[in-house]
Amino acid sequence: MTQGINVVGLYVRDQDEALAFYVEKLGFLCHTDVRNGDYRWLTVQHPNQPSFQLGLFKPGPPVHDAATAQTLQEIVAKGAMPPLVLFVDNCRAAYERLSKCGVEFTQAPVDRYGTVDAGFRDPSGNGWKMIEVAAKQESQ
Amino acid sequence: MSQSPKLLRRLLRAKDHMDGAPHEEWPIHRLAEVSAVSAAHFTREFKKAFGVPPHRYLLTRRIERATALLRDTNLPITEIAIQTGWSSLGTFGRIFRDITGGSPGELRARARSVPHVGVHMPECFMRNAHRPNLNIAVLEKRRIEASGKLELQSN
């Protein structure tokens, strides 16, 4: 038996826009896309990481009242949500590929602490750090 | 009063530009252009969104970057002043002292006396954590300190 985190969600401004970004640009797959009235449960998954889903959730009813939803949308758009880190095998190559398809980078790849990292945002304002897996971490 | 998420997303873009290149000149019209709004609207909405006026925000980024360079490199202080966007060493030294309470040289000595722990936190968050909190304007801070000193003298 194994235990671990299965779903972690992000708040996004627009679920269609977020789905297009995470699937078409970052290479995730759509895992679940179900609706109950206006509510939409939407998760994506990286093809190499089948045990983990990233939820793309829109703040709003029935989970949030209108005022709370507005506040959450503002917080997301101000880039104030917690850090997200994406591991890649080649940061510079991923940067080249993603910049070409219009991903909004906030930091070009930089050599740091023996690895390479870059920064980008999703269309809603969520900030990602893209870090190259260091050789020594791979062997662990 | 609330702000539109779409406007905030565009204001964030201007903030990201300052974060990415704090050494560059960022006149308000350039930032406003990034956010696709008028200069007056930009200044007002940025302050409302992020709690500090855009140029004071830029100042915190420059000081934070200067601090990192003082700590992590052996670059001469003049070179650090230029690299972080100041055109004169005097201005850099004065503002640095106003904000951090010490000269760049003192900061360098102090920072090197403690070990650096950055490996396990993304650099951008580390940097944020090290940014000075400029909740009042630098000139204002200087004025308050000066008046504090005057009061001490009169006591």
Interface residues (C-beta under 8 A of the other chain):
Chain A: R13 Q70 T71 Q73 E74 V76 A77 K78 G79 P83 V85 E104 T106 Q107 V110 R112 Y113 D117 G119 R121 S124 G125 G127 K129 I131
Chain B: S2 Q3 P5 K6 L7 L8 R9 L11 L12 R13 K15 D16 D19 G20 A49 F50 G118 V119 P122 E123 C124 F125
